[in-house]
Each structure stands twice: as structure tokens, then as C-alpha cells.
């Protein structure tokens, strides 16, 4: 049913989130140098870790859904051009879908879908793989069903879509680390467009705002970005001063 390369890629997409979580766990435990720019100097409880690990059991759902669609005959284009436009198209759609669904999940009527993820106010190495079943199904299903519809008139490439998933799992993992991995002057260059670990950490600690996945574009467009983000980024990265309260703010100039 599947070729050997397809099986290898599906397995990678299925387990990469957990591999990255274990990497960050090792970084915390052995105090790797990359952990020095801590964002929140607050404790993470064993109960939080246990809850997040339990929630992570259904995280490989995206690989299952992708495999089902592949088995049904979708995403069969193998041209080099289709690989690149599949990566680009998936990236654009995922950014839009993530922002739209994320904001919707914060509406009172739908917040029950997202509340499990937000029980983690300070991110642990396992927060990136802690979602309710319904949230994971909604995000992955919405992403892939639309791509399957596009595939009907513009054939897409499985490996291009899978490449996006690999990138997403890496970005999502970085975004939920409790230490900053970006360059010290990130917000003065590429960070004017791209998000960072600090960016998403503010969303968790403050429970709203900064909804974007990998870019700040839609948050800026719809005025949902925290206006002290860049100041906080500089404080954490240049001054090496972590935050010691979930409600802590700095005055934005």
C-alpha cells in the first residue's frame, strides 16, 4: 500500500513531537547551555508533566490522518515542482487555519476544546504534545481536509505536505520550550515577521493574544499581539532576566 520512503516519513511525522519533547527534557535535566535564557523562572509540577504525557498519546493522529488520505489516493503528485508548491501552500494554509481555529478556541462556546492545553501556564518540555483529542482532530482534520479538496484540482505532493509537518513539529516544539532559542537581536531582524519561544510563552501565561503559529502577520493584522513582547524578548535575551510572575509586564516604548 505504501512505499518504503512513505512509511519512513509517516513514522517520522508520528514520533518527531515526542523525540523533541525528550530532547528538551534532557536539556532541562542536564542544564544544557541552550537553557540559559530561561523565560519564566517558575516551577513546573510533576502533576503537569503526568497530565501532558497522558495527553500526548493521541498526538500522532496527524500521521494517521495523512496515511489514510494517502491510502485513499490523495497527494500522489511526485514532481519536483509539486513538492515545492505543496510545502508553500501547506505553510500558508496552516498559518491561516491555526490562527483562525486558535482564536475560535478562545471563544467561550468553544474553549472546552482548548482548555486542556492551557492548563499549562508555564511550558514544560511536554506542553507541545499536550492537546485534547478534539483539538488535535479539529486542527489536523481541518488542515488536511482542505488540502485534500485542493488536491482534487491541483494535485499535491505527499512529501511536500509531510515536510511541512516536520517543520511544524520542530517549530511547535521550540515554541513551547521555557527558554529562548532565537538570536539575541531576533526581534530586530527576521523576528519582525517570525515568532519565537517567548512569543508563544506569553500566550500561555497571559491566556490570550499572540495566537500566530510561526509568524506575527495575522496577530498584527487583527491587533492581537501583546505590545510589550519585543521589550520582554530583549530583557530575556540581552539582559538575561527571566520573568518571575505570570502577570509580569514591561512598559512598551
Beta strands, then each sheet from edge to edge (+ up, - down):
end
